[in-house]
């Protein structure tokens, strides 16, 4: 019974995929680092080729982004709400 309660609490802790993805895209759009790496070009497209992986296209530049769990959140008990994460941007490839 305890195992079942633990699993139920963990299931409630995460947002539904639609809303979690929205939080991830907001974090990408709000990133000042991305603007610098994309040389100030406005974002034309955001793709999601895989779990926790996005590709941003801005004019002649593209950039890969990883969604990474915040280490502090893994030591805390599961709480309802969005996943605690940050983004890690790779190096921009510009033509």
PyMOL commands that set and color helices and strands:
alter all, ss='L'
color gray80, all
select helices_A, chain A and resi 2-13+17-29+32-37+71-74
alter helices_A, ss='H'
color red, helices_A
select strands_A, chain A and resi 45-50+53-58+61-69+85-89+93-94
alter strands_A, ss='S'
color yellow, strands_A
deselect
rebuild
show_as cartoon
